[in-house]
Amino acid sequence: MTDEELVVEFALTRLDNPGLDLEEIAALVVRRGGEERMLEFASHNLSARGELRGAVFPTAVEHVLRVVLTLRGPAD
């Protein structure tokens, strides 16, 4: 999944769940992606952090948030 596709998935999930905060939406995106996608996200995040190990689900959620916030740009 490209970063752009991830942002679209995040945006669609946010539209469906307007009352949730960003981390809760990221968790939904990870859960909906299934185990394979969760492992993909976690491995990207661990690689970016230069780590070899980490809890899979929270690391995957962190990756989703990192991508979304990075592509979103600086806050005004």
Backbone as JSON, one array per atom type, in Angstrom:
{
  "sequence": "MTDEELVVEFALTRLDNPGLDLEEIAALVVRRGGEERMLEFASHNLSARGELRGAVFPTAVEHVLRVVLTLRGPAD",
  "N": [[0.85, -1.17, 0.0], [0.64, 2.14, -0.93], [1.77, 5.32, 0.39], [-0.02, 7.32, -0.28], [-2.36, 5.88, -0.83], [-2.82, 4.89, 1.71], [-3.38, 7.25, 3.1], [-5.78, 7.96, 1.86], [-7.39, 5.79, 2.63], [-7.35, 6.25, 5.39], [-8.66, 8.74, 5.48], [-11.22, 8.08, 4.5], [-12.05, 6.32, 6.49], [-12.1, 8.06, 8.6], [-14.18, 9.75, 7.83], [-16.31, 7.99, 8.13], [-16.3, 7.68, 10.86], [-16.59, 10.12, 12.62], [-16.38, 10.99, 15.29], [-14.12, 9.99, 16.49], [-10.7, 10.11, 17.71], [-7.47, 10.82, 16.15], [-5.64, 8.69, 16.63], [-7.33, 6.56, 17.28], [-8.67, 6.26, 14.89], [-6.55, 5.51, 13.24], [-6.01, 3.04, 14.43], [-8.34, 1.65, 13.71], [-7.97, 1.56, 10.93], [-5.73, -0.1, 10.79], [-6.76, -2.47, 11.95], [-8.79, -3.1, 10.1], [-7.27, -3.66, 7.88], [-6.21, -6.15, 8.26], [-4.15, -8.98, 9.27], [-1.86, -9.32, 7.63], [-1.44, -6.77, 6.47], [-1.09, -5.32, 8.82], [1.34, -6.34, 9.73], [2.95, -5.45, 7.64], [2.79, -2.63, 7.95], [3.89, -2.38, 10.53], [6.49, -3.37, 10.12], [7.52, -1.44, 8.36], [7.52, 0.78, 10.04], [9.23, 0.01, 12.17], [11.58, -0.25, 10.73], [11.97, 2.41, 9.92], [12.46, 3.54, 12.38], [14.76, 2.31, 13.07], [14.83, -0.03, 14.55], [14.7, -3.43, 15.72], [12.75, -4.96, 16.91], [9.39, -4.95, 18.19], [6.12, -4.33, 19.59], [3.52, -5.51, 17.6], [0.86, -4.48, 16.83], [0.6, -1.8, 18.1], [2.86, -0.62, 16.92], [2.23, -0.73, 14.22], [0.0, 0.97, 14.18], [1.26, 3.35, 14.91], [2.81, 3.74, 12.61], [0.82, 4.27, 10.66], [-0.21, 6.7, 11.69], [2.13, 8.26, 11.53], [2.6, 8.39, 8.75], [0.23, 9.67, 7.86], [0.32, 12.13, 9.26], [2.74, 13.16, 8.33], [2.32, 13.46, 5.54], [0.28, 15.22, 5.66], [1.36, 17.65, 6.29], [2.9, 20.66, 7.69], [1.52, 22.12, 10.67], [-0.62, 24.94, 10.78]],
  "CA": [[0.0, 0.0, 0.0], [1.42, 3.37, -0.98], [1.41, 6.31, 1.4], [-1.21, 8.02, -0.76], [-3.49, 4.97, -0.61], [-3.03, 4.86, 3.15], [-4.04, 8.5, 3.48], [-7.17, 7.87, 1.39], [-8.05, 4.85, 3.54], [-7.51, 6.94, 6.66], [-9.68, 9.78, 5.3], [-12.52, 7.43, 4.39], [-12.38, 5.8, 7.82], [-12.43, 9.23, 9.44], [-15.53, 10.19, 7.44], [-17.26, 7.04, 8.71], [-16.2, 7.72, 12.32], [-16.17, 11.49, 12.9], [-16.17, 11.28, 16.71], [-12.9, 9.37, 17.0], [-9.47, 10.89, 17.53], [-6.61, 10.3, 15.08], [-5.06, 7.39, 16.98], [-8.41, 5.57, 17.19], [-8.91, 6.03, 13.46], [-5.41, 4.72, 12.77], [-6.21, 1.67, 14.92], [-9.36, 1.04, 12.85], [-7.35, 1.28, 9.62], [-4.87, -1.28, 10.97], [-7.63, -3.64, 12.15], [-9.48, -3.42, 8.84], [-6.3, -4.16, 6.91], [-5.89, -7.55, 8.53], [-2.85, -9.33, 9.85], [-0.77, -9.09, 6.67], [-1.23, -5.33, 6.36], [-0.56, -4.89, 10.11], [2.77, -6.68, 9.72], [3.6, -4.54, 6.68], [2.91, -1.31, 8.6], [4.83, -2.49, 11.66], [7.86, -3.51, 9.61], [7.94, -0.13, 7.84], [7.77, 1.68, 11.17], [10.44, -0.43, 12.86], [12.7, 0.1, 9.85], [12.17, 3.86, 9.99], [13.0, 3.86, 13.71], [16.03, 1.61, 13.24], [14.65, -1.04, 15.6], [14.51, -4.78, 15.23], [11.6, -5.59, 17.54], [8.38, -4.09, 18.78], [4.76, -4.88, 19.59], [3.06, -5.36, 16.23], [-0.29, -3.6, 16.64], [0.91, -0.38, 18.35], [3.85, -0.15, 15.95], [1.5, -0.51, 12.97], [-0.81, 2.18, 14.37], [2.2, 4.47, 14.85], [3.17, 3.95, 11.21], [-0.3, 4.95, 10.01], [-0.21, 8.1, 12.14], [3.32, 8.93, 11.0], [2.37, 8.67, 7.32], [-0.85, 10.66, 7.73], [0.77, 13.44, 9.75], [3.81, 13.63, 7.46], [1.75, 13.93, 4.28], [-0.64, 16.32, 5.98], [2.15, 18.87, 6.26], [3.02, 21.38, 8.94], [0.32, 22.77, 11.21], [-0.58, 26.4, 10.63]],
  "C": [[0.9, 1.24, 0.0], [0.96, 4.32, 0.12], [0.12, 7.04, 1.0], [-2.46, 7.17, -0.55], [-3.84, 4.88, 0.87], [-3.75, 6.1, 3.63], [-5.51, 8.49, 3.04], [-7.96, 6.94, 2.3], [-8.33, 5.5, 4.89], [-8.64, 7.98, 6.56], [-11.08, 9.17, 5.22], [-12.98, 6.87, 5.74], [-12.77, 6.94, 8.74], [-13.82, 9.77, 9.1], [-16.6, 9.29, 8.05], [-17.33, 7.12, 10.23], [-15.76, 9.1, 12.79], [-15.87, 11.79, 14.37], [-14.89, 10.72, 17.29], [-11.69, 10.28, 16.82], [-8.57, 10.19, 16.52], [-6.04, 8.93, 15.38], [-6.11, 6.28, 16.9], [-8.72, 5.26, 15.73], [-7.78, 5.2, 12.87], [-5.54, 3.27, 13.21], [-7.27, 0.95, 14.09], [-8.79, 0.67, 11.49], [-6.49, 0.02, 9.72], [-5.73, -2.53, 11.12], [-8.31, -4.07, 10.85], [-8.55, -4.0, 7.8], [-5.94, -5.62, 7.1], [-4.46, -7.74, 8.98], [-1.69, -9.02, 8.91], [-0.43, -7.6, 6.56], [-0.64, -4.78, 7.67], [0.94, -5.18, 10.18], [3.55, -5.78, 8.77], [3.84, -3.17, 7.32], [3.95, -1.35, 9.71], [6.26, -2.59, 11.16], [8.38, -2.2, 9.04], [8.32, 0.8, 8.99], [9.05, 1.29, 11.91], [11.68, -0.11, 12.03], [13.01, 1.59, 9.93], [12.8, 4.27, 11.32], [14.34, 3.19, 13.96], [15.98, 0.57, 14.34], [14.4, -2.4, 14.97], [13.24, -5.44, 15.76], [10.65, -4.55, 18.09], [7.03, -4.79, 18.76], [4.11, -4.54, 18.25], [1.95, -4.33, 16.09], [0.04, -2.13, 16.93], [1.92, 0.2, 17.37], [3.19, 0.11, 14.6], [0.66, 0.76, 13.05], [0.09, 3.42, 14.29], [2.61, 4.78, 13.42], [2.07, 4.7, 10.47], [-0.33, 6.42, 10.4], [0.97, 8.88, 11.57], [3.13, 9.31, 9.54], [1.33, 9.78, 7.15], [-0.36, 12.04, 8.14], [1.89, 14.02, 8.88], [3.25, 14.19, 6.16], [0.79, 15.09, 4.47], [0.08, 17.66, 5.95], [2.19, 19.55, 7.61], [1.7, 22.03, 9.37], [0.47, 24.28, 11.08], [-0.8, 27.08, 11.95]]
}
